[in-house]
Amino acid sequence: MGEPELRRRAAQLRRGRVEADEQGDAWAVALHTVALEDVERLGRERGIDLSGEADPSAGVHG
């Protein structure tokens, strides 16, 4: 997975996490969070920092 794909996937997961939170689906929030952490880890392994991206889920109540 290259940088554009990692960035796209991270953005999709952040949006999905926000949508799940808005629907009150704590399980889906957790799944999106775990997947996002995995994508961010892959990015770090490739020298790509995805953690500083605009995060629409900053207001998620975990």
N, C-alpha and C positions, 0 to 999 in steps of 0.2 A: 504494500500500500504506500503510494507516494504522498508527498506533502499536500497536494490539492485534495486528494481523497480523504486524508486524515482530518483536514480542516473541515471539509464538507460533512464528514461523519460526526465530528465533535459538535458542529452546529446543529445537526439533525437531532442528536441525543439531548442537547440542551433544550431545544424546542419541545421535544417529546416529554422531557422531565417537567417543563413548565405546564404543558397541557395536562399531564397526569396529575400534577398538583392542583390545578384549577378544577379538575373533576373529583378531587378528593381521593384519588387512587394511590395510597401510600405504597402498595406493592409495586406498581409500575414506576413510581418515583425511584424506589430503591433499585429496580432493574436498570433504569436509565442511568442512574448514578454509577452503578458498578460498571456498566458498559463504557460510560464516559471515562471513568478512571482507567480502564484498560486501553482505550484509544489514546489518552494522554500519556500513559506509560510507553506505548508504542512510539509516540512522537518523541518522547525524551530519549528513547533508545536510538532514534535516528537524528537527534540533535534539533528537533522541532519543538518549540515551546507552545503548547496549545492551551495552557492554563491561563494565560493572560488575555485570551480572547474575550470579547464582549460576552458576558454571560447573562442572558435574560432570566436565568433561574436564580439570580442573586437574592431574590425575595422569597424563595421557596422556604416553607416552614418545616422542612425535613421531617 
